[in-house]
């Protein structure tokens, strides 16, 4: 379960939070009463990556192909505003 910590506490208590990561804790950072980030230990991310990748590939395999038409690199970066 994630611990909730304010953005101000992250700034002021960073060394304590780092110690928490070493102990396997993860945190949800709150700013103005709203969650803005989830911070997890680096090892937890590595352990979750293969599952996330497998889930994404499985989902992509189930989606039907669509005709996106003809486009080139310039079209992909067209910023007409």
C-alpha positions in Angstrom: 0.0 0.0 0.0 1.3 3.4 -0.9 1.9 6.0 1.8 0.5 9.5 1.1 2.9 12.4 1.4 2.5 16.1 0.6 4.7 17.8 -2.0 6.0 20.0 0.7 7.0 17.0 2.8 8.8 15.5 -0.2 10.9 18.6 -0.4 11.6 18.9 3.3 11.9 15.2 4.2 13.6 13.8 1.1 16.2 11.8 3.0 13.5 10.1 5.1 11.6 9.2 1.9 14.7 7.8 0.3 15.1 5.6 3.4 11.5 4.5 2.9 12.3 3.4 -0.6 15.2 1.2 0.7 12.6 -0.4 2.9 10.3 -1.1 0.0 7.8 1.7 0.6 6.1 3.6 -2.2 4.4 7.0 -2.0 1.6 9.0 -3.5 2.5 12.7 -3.6 -0.4 15.0 -2.9 -0.5 18.7 -4.0 -3.4 20.9 -3.1 -5.4 17.9 -2.0 -4.9 16.0 -5.3 -2.6 13.1 -6.1 0.0 14.2 -8.6 2.6 11.5 -8.6 3.3 8.0 -7.5 6.9 7.3 -6.5 8.0 3.7 -6.2 11.4 2.0 -5.4 13.5 1.4 -8.6 13.5 -2.4 -8.0 9.7 -2.5 -7.9 9.6 -0.9 -11.3 11.9 -3.5 -12.8 9.9 -6.3 -11.3 6.6 -4.9 -12.8 8.0 -4.1 -16.3 7.7 -7.7 -17.8 4.1 -8.0 -16.7 3.2 -4.6 -18.0 4.9 -5.3 -21.3 3.1 -8.6 -21.7 -0.2 -7.0 -20.9 0.4 -4.3 -23.5 1.4 -6.7 -26.2 -1.6 -8.9 -25.5 -3.9 -5.9 -25.8 -2.3 -4.8 -29.0 -2.6 -8.2 -30.5 -6.4 -8.2 -29.8 -7.1 -4.8 -31.4 -8.2 -4.8 -35.0 -6.0 -3.1 -37.6 -7.2 0.2 -38.9 -6.3 2.0 -42.2 -4.4 5.1 -41.1 -4.0 6.2 -44.7 -0.8 7.4 -46.3 1.4 9.8 -44.2 5.0 10.7 -43.9 7.3 11.9 -41.1 6.5 15.6 -41.9 2.7 14.8 -41.4 3.4 13.3 -38.0 5.1 16.5 -36.8 2.7 19.0 -38.5 2.1 21.8 -36.0 -0.3 24.1 -37.9 -1.8 26.2 -35.1 
